Amino acid sequence: MSTCVTLRNISKAFGIRQLFTNISLTVSEKERIGLIGPNGSGKSTLLKIMAGLETPDTGDRTLRQGARLTYVAQ
């Protein structure tokens, strides 16, 4: 399977509230993932970063050429 999206050392904060720090994640073709956590922990924000709708404070997002990622809001 080829890699569709890669996140490296992603961090995101809103004001003084740090949502997450140094997250690295790879999602391959036909792979499905789920995020579990309490409200306000940054699950939707991480998905928006993966989809390219939001930028991380630090880290890199790499999307395979020709890949298309879609985010469906709650």
Secondary structure, DSSP 8 states (H G I E B T S, - for coil): --EEEEEEEEEEEETTEEEEEEEEEEEETT--------TTSSHHHHHHHHHTSS--SEEEEEE-TT--------
